[in-house]
Amino acid sequence: MMLPRARHAAHAAVAIALLASTCVARAVPPTREEIAQWCNDAEDTVQCGRLIEAKQMQRLPGLAARDGATLKITLFPSGSHAFTDTEDLHGGTAYNLWDNWSEINAVVISVSREDRTTYQVLMRGNGRTFDLPAEPVLAPDRKHLVTADFCPRDCSNEIVVWKVTRDDIARQSSWTPSPAWSDAAIAWKGPDALAIDYTPMGATDSRRLERRLDDPSWRAAPR
């Protein structure tokens, strides 16, 4: 028969093991400065993604493993999810580890196709993946994320707020600036406001604005 003290120690050990399994070290997404440094000698977007992944795997031991063209992510509480690169006449598609959101048990994957990079969020609890047009930024309240998809061509040129639940990510609202922008970087200022550094189309200087989520100019997603 297990004594109370021993039983308590056993329960504590199990709790610690479970915590360690789900709370893989929290990485930060690579900064622009880090990307420039790591990818200085990269031949293309795909190779840059691999170099970033190698650095992020060092920060996140035990979360992911690569075997040739296959990236395998450990799910929690059990299982794994594999992303396998493909090749075609246009160069194919490459998947790389980008970041870990231990707060919501999710992993961010970069997806490189030719010179375009989009992202997927993998929910480690159920293995579901969600496609996003630009790098997602998780809100402090963990209930939302935001993307800013801007470039001179082939982008949606809009900011989108997404609602996050335990098992799902759904488009909530969007905003398209006018005149258009060629670039934008976005960050949260608390759970209800955004700070945006942007470059107007045709300009070279960066500017900043702030937008609240309750601003009436946001367009609600169709139901």
N, C-alpha and C positions, 0 to 999 in steps of 0.2 A: 504494500500500500504506500502511495506517495505521500510524504509528509507535507503539511500546508506550505512550509517555507520552500521546499523543493518544487511543489506544484506551482507556486508563485514564480519561482525562477524560470521554470519551464515555459510558463505562459509569457513571461517577459522576453525570453529568447525567441519565441515564435513571433511575437509582435515586432521585435527588432528585425528579424529576418524578412517579414512581410514589408516593413517600412523600407528596408534596403532594396527590396525587389522593385517596388513601385517608384521610389524617390531616387532615381538615378540622378547624379550630380547635375545641377541646373547650369546649362551652358548659356552663354549670351550669343546672339547671332553675330556672325563676323561683321566687323565694322568696315566702312569703305576703305579706311587706311589699311586694315589687315588684308582685305581683298587685293588692294593694289600691291602690297608687299608679297603676299603668297603667290599671286598670279603674274608677277612681273615677267617671268620667262615662259608663261603658258602659250601654247600655239593657238588655242581656240577656247571657246566657252566650255566645251566638254572637259578639256584638260584642267581648266581653272576650277570647275566643279569638283574634280577628283582631288585637287590639291587642298581645297577648302575642307572637303570631307575628311581627309587624313588628319588635319588639324583638329577638327571637331571630334573625331573618334578618340583622340588623345584626351580631350576634355571630358568625354563621356564613356569611360571604359565599361564594357559589359552591355551597352545598349544596342550596338549594331556590329555587324561583321560583314566583310566583303569577301566574295569568292569569285574572282574574275568579273564577269558581267552582272553578277547578282549581288544586290545589297539586301541583307536580311536584318530586320528589326525585331527585337524581342518584345512580345506583347505581355501585358499583365492583366489577369493573374497567370495566364498560361498561353503557350503557343508562340508563333512567330508569323511575320508577314514578309514576303519577298518581293522586291522590285527588280526586274530584269531588264537590262538595256536591250534595245533593238537597233538594228541597222537597216537602212533603206537607201534609195538613190539620193536622198537629200541629206544623208549623214546619220539619220536615226535619232533615237531618244536616249538620253542618259539620266539616271536617277542618282542623287547624292544626298547624304545626310547633311542637313543644314542646321537644325537646332532641336532642342528638347524642351517641352513645356511640362515639367513635372507637376505643376499646379493643377493641370487638367488631364494628366496622364495621356499626353499626345506628343507626337514627333513631327517636325517639319522637314519635308523633303524638297530639294530643288530639282526641277525637271528642265533639262537643256535640250532644245531642238534648234539646230542650226545656230543662229546668233541670238535666239530668244530664250529667256529663262522664265518659267512660271513655277508654281509651287503646289504641293499637295500636303494636306494635314492628315496624318494617320492617327486615329483614335486607338490607343493601345488596349483599351478595354474590350472592344468589339471588332477590331480589324477594319473598320470602315475608313475609306479615304475620301477627301473632299478637294476638288480642284479649285485653285485660286489664281487670279491673273498676275499677282505681284506679291512681294514678300509680305506676309501677314504679321501684324503687331498686336499682341495680346493686351487687352485692357487690364488695369489694376484690379478691377472687380471680377476678372476671369469670366465675365458673362458676355463679352463682346471681343471682336477683333476687327481690325481695319486694314484695308489695302488701298494703296495709291498707285494706279496703273497709268503712268505717263511716259511718253517717249515721242520722238519726232514722227514716227510712223508705226503702224501695226499695233497700237495700244488702244484700250477702251477710253483713255483720257477721262477717268472719273475716280472719285473716292467712294469706296463702298464700306459700309458698316455691316458686319455679320454678327448674328446672334449665336452664342455658343451654349449648348447644353451638354449633359454628360455623354450623349450618344450622337449628337447632330451639330452641324454648322449650317446656318441658313441665312440667305441674304435678307437684310432688314431694311436698309435705306441706302441712297446714293446721292451724289452731288457732282455735277459737271461744271467746272468753272468756265467763264466766258469773259475775255478771250482765252484761248487754249494755252496750256502749259506744255513745255517740252520735257520737264523733269520735276520730281517732287519727292521729298522725304518727309515722313510723318511720325509723330510720337504722341502719346497720351499725356494730357495734363489733368490727372485725376480720372475718375470713371465716366465723366460726362462732357469732356472737352478735348479737342485735338489741337496740337501745334503743328503747323505745316510750313516747311521751307520749300519754296517752289521757284521755278524759272519760267517766265512767260515765253511763249513761242517766239523765236527770233531774237530774244534778249540773251545777254551773257551774265548778268548780275542776278544773284539769288535774293528772294524776298521772303518775308514771313507773314503769316496770318494765323488767327485762331478761330476755331469754329466749335460751337456747342452742339451736342447731339439733338437738342430741342429747337434748333434753328428751323424756322418754317420752310426754308428753301430746300430741305432734304426731301427727296422723292421716296415715298414708301415703296417697298417691293410689291409686285402683284401677288395677290393671294391665290 
